[in-house]
Amino acid sequence: MKTRIALAATIVCFSLGAIASSNLITGDGGRAGTPADLSRLNFARIIYDSEGGMGEAYYAYDSRVWARWETDFPEGDDNFSHRLGQLTRIPVNPIASSRMLTAPDLGDFPLLYMSDPGYMITSKEERAALANYLANGGFVWCDDFWGDAEWQQFAEVMRKVLPGREWRVLTPDHPIFHTVFDLNDGMPQIPALPFASPGASTAEPANAHKFPAGSLDVPEMRAWVDDDGRIMVLATHNTDVGDGWEREAYGEWYFETFSTKSYMVGVNVVVYAMTH
């Protein structure tokens, strides 16, 4: 029995070590190899690598292990694609895609979505590919990262991708908050389902995020823009829009309180990106 336990432990450690060295783990479902449907808008998730081990580059939740890049994927992205087609006249592929930044067909996707990039790391080739994508009119939306440490990790990546440019906060009067739905208070704060309860704060707890977490209370929409003022990279910080999509069927209260706002934000972002 001890031998079996030791062997099992060795297998688990080996498996987790393999996961730590690669971001290509369960959840992709082969979607990285599915060609874009060029007759419709394809919502595509960026596959990226993260630093660290368990609780950093990857984490255990809901009876499985998730890489950071695949948080809420594919259910959240599929739900949003479906709702986007319902709520607008945009022809949308209802099955979301995923792509690495070095994919040769990255330019087939006018909008890329990224989740949970608070531990993100990139290679020189990936940064060059992303810079090229943005220079050619691409739009990247980054969501679901909280606090100061996670923000700084992502911001440092972007400083290498877009040297000489810095992010700015988009205030509630920016057109992106009024493209389809009027979000007069600006960016809503959407907590992940496990942290949401009636009467509680909508800020997620500091111990669920990278140390030092710092401020978690104020949700913001931040952006990197080009010389003409076009948004290249949009970030929804201190909020988890993607969980609002993924968890839309997990109870009427969560749907009415948070999922509806998540869809409003998502529709506004996509319509703004496609018209600017």
Number of C-alpha atoms within 10 A of each C-alpha: 6 7 8 9 10 11 12 12 12 12 12 12 12 12 11 16 13 13 20 21 14 14 19 18 15 13 18 18 13 10 17 19 12 13 11 21 12 10 9 12 23 24 24 27 29 21 21 24 23 22 16 13 14 16 14 17 24 25 14 11 8 6 6 9 16 23 26 25 28 23 21 24 22 19 18 20 24 21 21 25 24 16 17 25 16 12 12 12 8 14 14 21 20 19 18 25 27 29 22 19 23 16 13 10 12 21 15 15 20 20 24 22 23 22 25 23 25 27 23 21 17 16 13 10 11 17 19 17 19 21 19 14 20 22 13 12 15 22 22 24 22 23 23 24 24 30 26 19 19 24 19 13 16 19 17 14 17 19 14 15 20 21 11 7 14 12 15 13 13 18 16 17 13 13 15 23 23 18 19 18 14 16 20 13 10 19 23 23 24 26 24 22 17 7 14 18 12 9 6 8 13 22 21 22 15 15 9 11 20 20 12 12 17 14 14 20 16 15 21 19 22 19 21 20 18 15 7 6 9 14 21 22 22 23 26 23 25 29 30 26 29 29 24 29 26 23 19 22 12 12 10 11 14 21 17 12 14 26 24 15 21 26 22 21 24 20 23 22 20 21 16 17 21 14 7 10
